[in-house]
Amino acid sequence: MAVILDEGPADAGAREALLDRAFGPARFAKTCERLREGRLPARGLALKAVDASGRMVGTLRFWHVAAGDRAALMLGPLAVERDAREEGVGSALMREGLARAASLGHDAVVLVGDAPYYARFGFAAEAAEGLSLPGPVERARFLALELQAGALDGASGMVRATGAIALPRRAAVVAAPKRAA
């Protein structure tokens, strides 16, 4: 069984490789990627699943967004290694992530994904009816979940990124050796 842990900076390579295997290069063209680009995930809501050997077998992140005039989170991507997909890793990541989001005081979560899969966690297209995304999306795949009852009642407008901006990594500066006089 996988263990759910906080993701850290050292996990970036393994996470990106897992996402490449799960979604391929098309993941960079998705509308939700535009909302994540150049942003940091929400604090405490970047999760990984690791197996007994310490291998990352799943990842889930949440991002701060405005859903019209409401503060919300955007979920995604959720990815699980092919050989771990029948072990409940995705469900475990979802349950832990949503529980953490609620305990941290977040009111609502939006995502674009497979409606039958996400319905088991309470997501529904109806909850996102008044909202739109800044790019193409299959409307039936645009889903939302209220973590607090009524959080999205009457919500309308564009979903836009509001999270902290990721600063570019600075290259380490190596001083040239001093020459002997």
N, C-alpha and C positions, 0 to 999 in steps of 0.2 A: 504494500500500500504506500502511496506517495504521501509525503509530508508537505504541508503548505507553509511557506516561509516568506518573509519580506525579501523583495528583490533588492540587490545592491548594485553599485556601479560596476563591480567586477563581473556581474552577470550579463552585461550588455552583449558580448560576443555570442554567448550561448543562446540568449533570447533572440537575437537577430537571425541566427542560423535556424532556430526552430521556426520562426515566423516565415523565413524563406522556404523551408520545407513544407510548411502548412499551406501557404497562400501563393508562393511564387512571386515573381516580379510585378504582377498585376496589383499587388497590395498597395503599391505606391501611387496608383492612379485612382484609388477610391476616394469618394467624397469625405469620409470620416478622417482619412489621412490628412486632408487639408486642415482639419480642426486640431489635429495632434501636432502637426509640423511645427518645429521650433519651440515646443512647449514641454514643460515638465509634467509628469503624471501627478495626480493629487497625492498629497503627503499621506503615507500609510496605506495607500491603495495601489501599490505595484507589487504584485504577488507572483511567486513561482511555486511550482510543485517539483519536488525532487524525489527520486526513487531511492531504494536502499543503498545504491552505489554512489549516491550524490549527484547523479545525472539529472539535469533539468528536463522534465518531461511535460511541463505545462507552464503557461504564462497567462496572466490576466492583469490588465491595467485599467484604471479609471482616470478621467481627465475633467478638469473644471470647464464648464460651459455655461452660457446663458441660454435658457430655453424660452425664447421670447423675452419677457421681463422677469423670469424666474431663474434663480440659481439652481443648477443641476449638475449632474455628472454625466459624462459620456463613457460608456463601457466599451472596451475593446482595445486591441484585439484579444480574443480568447483563442488560444491555440494549445493543442495537445499532440505530442508525438504519436505517430500512427500506431506504434506497438503498445501504447498505453491507453488507447481510446476506449477500450471495453472495461477499464478498471475504475471508472467513476471519477477520473481526475478532473475533467471539465466541470462536473457537478460539484465536486468538492471546492474547486476554485470559485465557482459562482456563489455557493452558499457562504463561504468565508468572506468573499469580497463584499457581498450585499450586507452581511451582518456587520462587517467593519464600517461600511459606508453609513449604515443606520446609526451605529454607536458613535460615529464621529459627527452626527447631527445633520447629515445630508438629507434632503427632502425627496429628491427624484433622480431617476437614472434614465437616460435615453440610449438607444443603440440601433445599429442596422445589422440585422441578422436573420437567421432561420426562425420564423415565427413558431413552428411546432416545438422546436428545441427550447426556446426561451419562454414559452408559455408556462412550462412547468415551474418557472421561478416567479410567475406573476406578470410577465411582460405582455403587453397587448398593443395592437396598432391604434385602437380607439383612444388610448391615453395620450397619443402623440398627434391626434387629428388636427389640432390647430397650429401645429408647428411645421416648419419647413427646414430643409438643409440647403447649404450654399453650393449645391451641385446636384447632379443626377443621382436618383435613388429609386428603387422599386418601392412604391408607397407601402405595400403590404409587408415589407421587411423593416420599415421604420417603426420601432417599438418604444414603449416607455413603461416605467414602473414607478408608482408613487411609494416612497418609503414612509411618508407621512400622509395620511388621508387628506385628500383635497389639494395636495401640493401643486397639481397641474390643472385644477379646475379653471377653465377659462383662459388657460395659457395659449398664446398665439404669437406668431412671428418666427423669425429666423433663429436657428441655433447657431451660436457663434462662440469661438474660443475665448476663454477668460483666464485661463491658468497662467501660472508663472512662466516667463520666457526662459528657455534654456540658454545659458551663456555658452558661446563656443568654447571648446576646450583649447586651452593655450598650450602650445608646444613647450616642452621643457627647454630651458636655455642652459646650454652647457658652456661653461667658461673655457676659453682656450688656455692651454697650459702656459705658465709664465716661462719666458725665456731667461736663461742664465745670462748674466751680464758679462 
